[in-house]
Amino acid sequence: MQAARTQIERSDATRRALIDSARNLFGSRGYAAVPLDEVVSAAGVTKGALYHHFPGGKKDLMEALYETVEADFTERVTAGIAPRLAEGEVDPLDIMGAAIEETLDLSMDPELQQILLLDSLAVLGWSRWREIADKYSLAVVKSLLAAAVEHGSMKPLPTESLANLLMAALSEAILMIPRAGDQEQAKADASRSLKAIIDGLRA
């Protein structure tokens, strides 16, 4: 049993090292500019080990990296709005607004832009990109909308379709930022537009 656990731990460590290596290299130079040999060398493993964990090679590694960074991103957004949640009786739409602002702030980070908003979308395609993003954040949006309806601060709208529409709008907003000539202005414009959408939901 101990030997099996040790083997699993070694395997997990190897996978983690490859993802960490990819994050450092792709995040600083971009997916297309980094050869697979460099990722393997930086991780201190063999190419055979990489293909054991990621049979599709560089693309599969990019998908695993994107999912890891997306999970971290969602966790950071949640941590950023935690003080609002701790206030007690607070309007869920206000929490939604705070989560959107935190998302826009984090989308200014150059490493996150490169991995989350540029490379992963180009490599994985829109459908898979959104599928992974929704896996981590769609449930949060749905729960906040449902809470807002219950709270009485939001119009009684269908939360399932509304959550998907809001996610699409937020996705487009953060995708605009790294491609804009003036990122600060793009972020400010996105913030105003999304706030107007949220305000339009209020009862």
C-alpha positions in Angstrom: 0.0 0.0 0.0 2.8 2.4 0.9 4.6 1.7 -2.4 1.4 2.3 -4.4 0.8 5.6 -2.5 4.4 6.6 -3.2 4.1 5.9 -6.9 0.9 8.0 -7.1 2.6 10.8 -5.3 5.5 10.6 -7.7 3.2 10.6 -10.6 1.3 13.6 -9.2 4.5 15.5 -8.6 5.6 14.9 -12.2 2.3 16.1 -13.6 2.5 19.2 -11.3 6.1 19.9 -12.4 5.1 19.8 -16.1 2.1 22.1 -15.5 4.2 24.5 -13.4 6.9 24.6 -16.1 4.4 25.3 -18.8 2.8 28.0 -16.7 6.2 29.8 -16.3 7.2 29.4 -19.9 3.9 29.9 -21.7 2.9 32.7 -19.3 6.0 34.7 -20.1 6.7 33.9 -23.8 3.5 32.4 -25.2 2.5 28.9 -26.2 3.7 29.1 -29.8 7.2 30.4 -28.8 8.0 27.6 -26.4 9.2 24.2 -27.7 8.1 21.1 -25.9 11.7 20.1 -25.2 12.1 23.3 -23.2 9.1 22.5 -21.0 10.3 19.0 -20.3 13.8 20.2 -19.5 12.6 22.9 -17.2 10.4 20.4 -15.4 13.3 18.0 -15.0 11.5 15.0 -16.5 11.7 13.0 -19.7 9.6 13.5 -22.8 8.2 10.0 -22.2 6.9 11.1 -18.8 5.2 14.1 -20.5 3.4 11.8 -23.0 2.4 9.5 -20.2 0.5 12.3 -18.6 -0.5 14.2 -21.7 -0.9 11.7 -24.6 -1.8 14.6 -27.0 1.5 16.3 -26.2 1.7 20.1 -26.0 -2.0 20.7 -26.7 -3.1 18.4 -23.8 -0.6 20.1 -21.6 -2.1 23.5 -22.5 -5.6 22.2 -21.7 -4.4 21.0 -18.3 -2.6 24.3 -17.6 -5.7 26.3 -18.6 -7.9 24.3 -16.3 -5.4 24.7 -13.4 -5.1 28.5 -14.0 -8.9 28.8 -14.4 -9.4 27.1 -11.1 -6.9 29.4 -9.4 -8.5 32.4 -11.1 -11.9 31.5 -9.8 -10.5 30.9 -6.3 -8.8 34.4 -6.4 -12.1 36.0 -7.4 -13.9 34.3 -4.6 -11.3 35.4 -2.1 -11.6 38.9 -3.4 -15.3 39.1 -2.7 -15.1 37.3 0.6 -15.1 40.5 2.7 -18.5 41.4 1.1 -19.9 38.0 1.9 -18.8 38.5 5.5 -20.9 41.6 5.8 -24.0 39.6 6.5 -27.2 40.9 5.0 -26.0 42.0 1.6 -27.7 42.2 -1.8 -26.5 39.2 -4.0 -26.4 41.5 -7.0 -23.9 43.7 -5.2 -21.8 40.6 -4.6 -22.2 39.8 -8.3 -21.0 43.3 -9.2 -18.0 42.9 -6.8 -17.1 39.6 -8.4 -17.2 41.2 -11.9 -14.9 44.0 -10.8 -12.5 41.5 -9.2 -12.6 39.4 -12.5 -11.8 42.5 -14.6 -8.9 43.5 -12.2 -7.4 40.1 -12.4 -7.7 40.0 -16.2 -5.1 42.8 -16.3 -2.4 40.4 -15.1 0.0 39.7 -18.0 0.5 36.0 -17.2 -3.2 35.4 -16.9 -3.9 37.3 -20.1 -1.4 35.1 -22.0 -2.6 31.8 -20.7 -6.4 32.4 -20.0 -7.3 34.9 -22.6 -4.9 34.4 -25.6 -3.2 31.0 -25.8 -5.9 28.7 -24.3 -8.6 30.1 -26.6 -6.4 29.8 -29.7 -5.3 26.3 -28.9 -8.5 24.8 -27.5 -11.2 26.7 -29.5 -14.1 28.7 -28.1 -16.4 25.7 -27.2 -13.8 23.9 -25.0 -12.6 27.2 -23.6 -16.1 28.2 -22.4 -16.8 24.6 -21.2 -13.8 24.7 -18.8 -14.5 28.3 -17.7 -18.2 27.5 -17.0 -17.1 24.4 -15.0 -15.6 26.7 -12.4 -17.7 29.9 -12.5 -21.2 29.2 -14.0 -22.5 27.6 -10.8 -21.4 30.6 -8.8 -23.3 33.0 -11.1 -26.4 30.8 -11.0 -26.4 30.7 -7.2 -26.0 34.5 -6.9 -28.9 35.1 -9.4 -31.1 32.6 -7.6 -30.2 34.3 -4.3 -31.0 37.7 -5.7 -34.4 36.5 -6.8 -35.1 35.1 -3.4 -33.7 38.3 -1.7 -36.2 40.3 -3.8 -33.6 42.6 -5.3 -33.8 41.0 -8.8 -36.6 40.7 -11.3 -38.0 37.2 -11.4 -36.1 36.1 -14.5 -35.1 32.6 -15.6 -31.7 32.2 -13.8 -30.5 29.3 -16.0 -30.5 31.2 -19.3 -29.6 34.5 -17.6 -26.5 33.0 -16.0 -25.3 31.7 -19.4 -25.9 35.1 -21.0 -24.0 36.9 -18.2 -21.1 34.4 -18.5 -20.9 35.1 -22.3 -20.9 38.8 -21.7 -18.2 38.6 -19.1 -16.1 36.3 -21.2 -16.3 38.8 -24.1 -15.4 41.6 -21.8 -12.2 40.0 -20.5 -11.2 38.8 -23.9 -11.4 42.4 -25.2 -8.9 43.7 -22.6 -5.6 42.1 -23.7 -6.4 42.9 -27.4 -7.1 46.6 -26.7 -4.6 49.4 -27.4 -5.6 51.0 -24.1 -6.2 48.2 -21.7 -7.2 50.4 -18.8 -9.8 52.2 -20.9 -11.1 48.8 -22.2 -11.4 47.6 -18.6 -13.2 50.8 -17.6 -15.6 50.5 -20.5 -16.3 46.8 -19.7 -16.9 47.7 -16.1 -19.5 50.4 -16.9 -21.2 48.1 -19.5 -21.5 45.1 -17.2 -22.6 47.3 -14.3 -25.4 48.6 -16.5 -26.5 45.0 -17.2 -26.5 44.1 -13.5 -28.4 47.3 -12.7 -31.0 46.4 -15.3 -31.8 43.2 -13.5 -32.8 45.0 -10.3 -36.4 44.9 -9.2 
